[in-house]
Amino acid sequence: MPAHPCAVPGPSSGTSARPAAGYAAALTALALLFALRVGAQAIQRWLPLPFLPSFAAFQGSRLPYSILLPAQLAILAVMLRLAWRGHMGVLRGRARTGRLLTILGWLYFALMLARLAIGLTLPDAPAWFHAPISAVFHLVLATFVLVLARYHRAALPADFPMR
């Protein structure tokens, strides 16, 4: 019987018990978390709600919001497209892409974790370090990159050389 088209190849039987849809669901969840952040900041900009952090608390840099919001929407669109392609089974694994995303994802994650740690421990650190909401959501983005990297690596045949 042929493998399910969304199954991720595994080491012994050719497919693993974990379908590619699991990765797609994780990518979707991370994209939705990022969408909540983008939406919450937009709400605080135009229709502030008392139970959300202030608009300034979401701002992690001096980048004008008129530039930040379109950039965030573009990132979100790419995230949702990749998640959708994963759900549809048309996102094909590529070893080189998986390796590159793994390196970039871990570097990004480590830098944002260091940013968060510095901001929490050094009161005299520059303002960029004292934006925990921004730093946490950069960790969400880094995790998205790492899950996507894992998808690319897991979607290859077990005997595929990962050099």
C-alpha positions as MATLAB code, in Angstrom:
seq = 'MPAHPCAVPGPSSGTSARPAAGYAAALTALALLFALRVGAQAIQRWLPLPFLPSFAAFQGSRLPYSILLPAQLAILAVMLRLAWRGHMGVLRGRARTGRLLTILGWLYFALMLARLAIGLTLPDAPAWFHAPISAVFHLVLATFVLVLARYHRAALPADFPMR';
ca = [
       0.000    0.000    0.000;
       1.507    3.409   -0.923;
       2.328    5.861    1.835;
      -0.033    8.707    2.570;
       1.028   11.703    0.421;
       1.506   13.868    3.536;
       3.498   11.276    5.476;
       7.031   12.189    6.427;
       9.541    9.480    5.504;
      10.958    7.724    8.529;
      14.045    5.657    9.217;
      12.662    2.109    8.927;
       9.372    1.668    7.111;
       9.641    4.540    4.675;
       7.101    6.649    6.565;
       6.832    7.776   10.151;
       3.771    7.690   12.330;
       3.944   11.471   12.480;
       2.450   12.921    9.297;
       3.653   16.149    7.760;
       0.342   17.602    8.913;
       1.811   17.667   12.438;
       4.514   20.042   11.280;
       1.966   22.086    9.358;
      -0.206   22.359   12.472;
       2.783   23.576   14.494;
       3.629   26.124   11.782;
       0.010   27.296   11.767;
      -0.069   27.643   15.557;
       3.141   29.701   15.538;
       1.800   31.898   12.721;
      -1.403   32.474   14.688;
       0.600   33.438   17.782;
       2.467   35.988   15.696;
      -0.836   37.207   14.228;
      -2.130   37.782   17.772;
       0.899   39.937   18.523;
       0.510   41.939   15.315;
      -3.210   42.343   15.898;
      -2.824   43.323   19.558;
      -0.340   46.049   18.705;
      -2.611   47.354   15.945;
      -5.544   47.425   18.359;
      -3.470   49.342   20.885;
      -2.497   51.814   18.181;
      -6.000   52.623   16.934;
      -8.486   51.379   19.542;
      -6.633   50.854   22.850;
      -8.019   48.308   25.280;
      -7.165   48.529   28.984;
      -6.417   44.809   29.414;
      -3.708   44.711   26.708;
      -0.155   46.009   27.143;
       0.385   49.523   25.879;
       1.296   50.183   22.262;
       4.812   51.169   23.368;
       5.242   47.827   25.181;
       4.906   46.018   21.834;
       7.438   48.268   20.124;
      10.862   46.627   20.186;
      12.773   49.185   18.157;
      12.655   52.689   16.805;
      11.320   51.431   13.493;
       8.278   53.565   12.632;
       5.021   51.656   12.930;
       4.151   52.701    9.371;
       7.055   50.493    8.246;
       6.813   47.834   10.976;
       3.179   46.884   10.375;
       3.528   46.175    6.619;
       6.718   44.205    7.327;
       4.936   42.156    9.981;
       2.004   41.522    7.646;
       4.396   40.357    4.928;
       6.126   37.998    7.378;
       2.747   36.698    8.517;
       1.649   36.112    4.913;
       4.793   34.056    4.245;
       4.271   32.083    7.458;
       0.651   31.296    6.606;
       1.534   30.351    3.036;
       4.220   27.928    4.216;
       1.840   26.422    6.779;
      -0.878   26.075    4.131;
       1.539   24.403    1.715;
       2.447   21.997    4.507;
      -1.222   21.202    5.166;
      -1.825   20.627    1.457;
       1.206   18.341    1.162;
       2.867   20.459   -1.522;
       5.750   21.766    0.592;
       8.636   19.545   -0.463;
      11.587   18.832    1.785;
      14.981   20.026    0.659;
      18.114   18.976    2.524;
      20.044   22.187    1.865;
      17.085   24.332    2.920;
      16.681   22.243    6.074;
      20.347   22.620    6.992;
      20.375   26.370    6.339;
      17.149   26.978    8.254;
      18.444   24.908   11.174;
      21.584   27.033   11.456;
      19.750   30.333   10.987;
      16.913   29.302   13.309;
      19.203   28.339   16.182;
      21.304   31.473   15.718;
      18.177   33.647   15.703;
      16.775   31.821   18.746;
      20.032   32.149   20.704;
      20.371   35.859   19.920;
      16.794   36.621   20.958;
      17.145   34.523   24.108;
      20.313   36.492   24.952;
      18.435   39.732   24.233;
      15.695   38.692   26.635;
      18.174   37.607   29.324;
      20.174   40.835   29.060;
      17.012   42.918   29.276;
      15.863   41.057   32.375;
      19.212   41.147   34.178;
      20.963   44.394   33.201;
      18.957   47.487   34.121;
      21.388   49.803   32.291;
      21.193   47.906   28.983;
      19.986   49.886   25.947;
      16.220   50.171   25.465;
      16.161   47.499   22.716;
      16.942   44.896   25.391;
      14.043   46.053   27.563;
      11.279   45.056   25.147;
      10.251   41.611   26.407;
       7.101   41.309   24.280;
       9.109   41.899   21.136;
      11.838   39.485   22.247;
       9.356   36.734   23.115;
       7.682   37.015   19.727;
      11.063   36.917   18.026;
      11.446   33.565   19.822;
       8.114   32.547   18.264;
       9.476   33.488   14.828;
      12.731   31.619   15.496;
      10.729   28.557   16.553;
       8.761   28.786   13.301;
      12.065   28.721   11.386;
      13.233   25.701   13.418;
       9.976   23.776   12.855;
      10.179   24.562    9.148;
      13.788   23.343    9.148;
      12.717   20.105   10.827;
       9.931   19.685    8.279;
      12.446   20.014    5.439;
      14.796   17.525    7.024;
      12.078   15.021    8.014;
      10.397   15.080    4.608;
      13.403   13.451    2.941;
      13.947    9.716    2.449;
      15.730    8.043    5.379;
      18.711    7.164    3.183;
      19.072   10.712    1.831;
      22.572   12.065    2.608;
      22.287   15.033    4.973;
      25.825   16.305    4.410;
];
